[in-house]
Amino acid sequence: MSNIFDKLKSGAGKVAQEAKEAAQIKKIELDIGGLKKQIETQYHQLGEMTYQSSTNNTPLNPESANIISKVTNLFEQIRLKEEEIKKLNTDIVEPQTPAQAPLPSQKKVCTNCGKENDPNVKFCSECGTKLA
């Protein structure tokens, strides 16, 4: 009976961990959305500067180099956050094999009748003898 509870507890823990990782991914995706919004704002400012410079036949404002640097930095932040998401997705997708998961060849053999039993059982399914 405790084996069933152990499996339920293990499964619940795994689900909780996956939910936590999914929440982390959503948070990172929201962060990326905010960074993209900042890039749009910088593009808008750069566009206005370029337009003003073009219509007034004046050189581009030196502030434009600062804006371009900000945009480059924002793209780098997005790239790093996308890498975080990839890592989290890899952690979720990769099957986690529990340490206690028995291999199929690890059957318990009953000393009384010779029947092969699953390694998780305590008594022989054929004769009821307690298994080692």
Buried (B, 14 or more C-beta within 10 A) or exposed (E): EEEEEEEEEBEEEEEEEEEEBEEBBEEBEEBBEEBEEBBEBBEEBBEEBEEEBEEEEEEEBEEBEEBEEBBEBBEEBBEEBEEBBEEBEEEEEEEEEEEEEEEEEEBBEBEEEEBEBEBBEEEBEEEEBEBE
